[in-house]
Amino acid sequence: MADFTSIVRKVISFEAGYQNHSSDKSGNCLSSVYGCSTSTCIGTNHGIGAKTLQEYIRGCPTQDQMINLSKDTARAIYKSMFWDTIGGDYIADKYVAHNIFDTNANQHSLLKFIVRNALTSCGFSITVGYPFSTTVVNAINQCDPKTLFNAINEQRRAYYTKTAIAQGRVDEDGNPIVPQSWLDRCSLDYNDDSWLGFSGSVDFLNACGDNPTEEEEAILEAANSDLATNLKHIKNMKYGFWANNYYYVLIPACILFLGMGILGYKKWFSK
């Protein structure tokens, strides 16, 4: 099965940190959810868009919050909002899993169409919802991996071209100018696994930087991981002191119950 920890390192390395391009208002600006202003554009960091961070914190993030977004938090967001929602742990082929996950991270609004169209190359004509259903994941696993991988690349390339045109990225003759960083994402070779970093290259891992600790790795590997929530739970902060130190409540309660029982027993038989 696919391994999230290895795959997310490559996705983060694609993104190259903070940016706030005026041409990418859909990714850089907040929505009106939680009372946020749609004119507030805070940029993106590690591939995490403004609306994604807004949904993750369930509030209105500031530009400073986006600029200072750590890779650890980015990994947690990717796990809970982009990996688990495609059933990444259950996709058999690691290369296919990477391609779908990266599509979800970088072309989220188009994911359903890209995967649906790619599945037709394997003879599956099914509706692709979001999050992915078991039916969709099963169809993905029944496809020839290389065929599906390349079909996803073709679909991604086509939609990147449409996106470039929609954003006005065209030359003087009206031809689309698709950023090379976009094309790199859909030009990966299925037969060459070096791009995934599975070779264990120290240079590759160091280049990604900020490698998580063993504790964080364990949290990220857990189902429905939410790094911030899990760390609060570890630090006895999630439900407050008394809920996390239940012995302080349980033991006095037992003593009180036992005392009341003895007192009631004495009163009953003293009559």
N, C-alpha and C positions, 0 to 999 in steps of 0.2 A: 504494500500500500504506500501511498504518497506520504512524505514526511514534511510537515509544516515548517519546522524549524529551519531545515535546509533551504526550502523553497523561498521563505520570506526574506532571507538574506539577499537573494538575487533581486527580488522585486524592489527592496529598499535601495539596493545599489543602482538600479535603473533610475531612481527618482532624483538623486543628486541634491537633496536638501531643499531649502526654502526658496520659493519664487512667488512673485505677485505680478504676473503679466496682465496688462490691461485687456488683451485679446481673449483672455480666458475667464470671463466674468462668471460663467456657470460653475467653475471650480473654485474661484477665489472669493466669491461673495456669499453672504448668509442668506437664508430664506426667512420668511416671516414667522416661522414656527418659534414658539417660546417668546413671542413678542420682539423678535430681533428685527433690525432694519435691513431691508434688502439692498440698501445703498452702502452697507458696510462690507468692504472687501478686505479680508485679512490675509489672503494668499493661501498657499498650500505648503506642506512640509513633509518630506519623506513619502510623497504621493498621497498624503491624507488631505482631502479637500476641506474647504470651510464648512460645508453643510454636513460632512461626515463628522467632523470634530464637534459641531453644534449638536448633532444627534447623540454623540457619545457622551458628552457632558450634560446633555439635556438642558441647555442654556445658551447664552450668547457669548461665545469666546471672543477674546480680544486679539489684536494683531500680535501683541507680545506673547500671548499664550501659544499662538501658532508658531512664531519664530523660535520659541523655546521648547517646542514639542520634542521630547526625547525619542530616541529610537526604541527604547523599551516600551513607551506608551504607544508608539506607532505599531509595534508588533502586536500588542494586546488588541488594538483596534482592528488590525488586519485579521487576527484570529477570530474574534467574536463576530465581526460584521462582514467579513469577506470570505473567510475560509470555511467556517462552520455552515454558512448559508448555502454553500455549493456542495456540502457533504464531502469536503476535501479528504477527510480521514477514510472515506469509503471508495474513493476513486482508485482503481487498481494501478493504473499507469502513472508514474511520477511526472513524466513529461507532459501528458495530457492535463494532469492536475495543475501543473505550473501554468500552462497556457490559459486554462479556464480561470484560475485564480488571478492571474495578471490581467486578464480581460475584465474581470469583476472590479479590480482595483483601478484600472485606467480607463475602461469604457463601460462603466457600470450600467448606465441607462440603456446600453445596446446589448448587454450580455445575453438576454433572452433570445434576441433575434439572431445573434451570431451563433450561439450554440444550436438553436433550432435549425438554422440553415445548414450548419456543418453536419448535424445528425442525418440530414437527408442523404448525404453522401454514403451513409451506411445503410440506407434503406429504411430509416425510422422517420415516420411522419407523425410527430407528437407535439402536443402543446408544452412549451417550456415555461413554467411559472417561476416565481422567486419568493422565498428560498426554493432550491431544487427539491423536487419530490423524489421518493425512492424509485419511482418509475423512470425518471430522467437519469438518475445516477446509474441504474441498471442498464439503460440504453447506452450510456457512455461506456460502460464496462464491456458491453457486447460488441462495440465497434472495433475494427482493426485500429490499434492505437496510432500507428503512423499515418494512416489515411485520415483519421479524425483530427490529429494534430495539424496536418497540413491544410485541411479544410478550414479549421479555425483560423490559421494564419491568413488564408485567402480572404475570409470574411472580415477579419480585423483590418487588413490592408484596404479593402473596399470602403469600409466605414471610416477609416482614418482619412481617406481621400475626400469623402463627403463632408466630414467634420472640418477639414482644412478649408474647403470651399465655403461652408457656412460661416466660418470665422473670418472670411476675407483674405485668407492666405493664398493669394494668386499672383502670378507674374503679370507683366503688362499685356500679355496675350490672353490672359484669363485662365492659364493653366494652373492647376493646384500646386502649391508648394507644401509638401508634406514634410514636417520636421524629421530629420534623420533619427532623432531619439525615438519617435513613434515607429518608424520603419524598422528600427533595430528590434523592437519588441515582437514584431511579427515576421521576422526573417531568421528565426532560430532554426538550426538544423537538428532534426530528430535523431539523426545518427551520431551526433557529437554531443556527449553529455557534459562537456567541460563548462558550458555556460551555466549549468545548474550548480556548479561548485561541489558536486558529489565526489570529486577526486580527493577531497580533504586537503587541498592545497592551503598551506599556512598563509601564503601571500594573499590568496583570495579572501580568506576569512579575516585577515588583518585589514584588508582594504575596505571591508564592510564596516569595521569599527564597532565599538560599543557592544561587544558580544555579551549576551545575557549571562547572569550567574546561574549556577546549578539550580538554585531555588526558583529563579524566574523561568528557567527552561521547563521545570516540572509544572509550574502554573500554566505556562503557555500550551503545554501538551494536553492539559486537562480539557475535557469537553466543555463547551460554552465558556471558555476562559475569559475572565475580565480581570486584568492585572491589578487595576486600582482596587477593585472590590476584594479580591483575594488577599492582597497585601494588608488591607484594613482588617480583614478577618484574622490574619496571622498576628497582627499587633493588638488584638482585642479591642478593635475600634468599631467593628461592623455593626454590632447591636448594642453597644454600650458595655460598661464594666460588669454589671450584674448578670447579663445574659451570657457573657463569655466566661464568667467566673461563677458558674452555676452552683458549685459546691458551697459557696458562701450563702446561697439561698436555700439549697436543698437540705443541708445538714441542720440549720436552725429550724426549718419547717418540720423535719422529721422529729426533732426533739420536742417541739411544740405539740405536734400531733400525738406523740407518745405520752406527753405529760397530761394532755387533755383526756386521753383514753384512760389513763390510770385514775385521774380525778373522777371521771364519770363512773368508772368501775367501783370506786370506793363509795361514792354517793348512792349508787344503786343497791349495793349490798349492805349499806348501813341503815337502810330503812327497816 
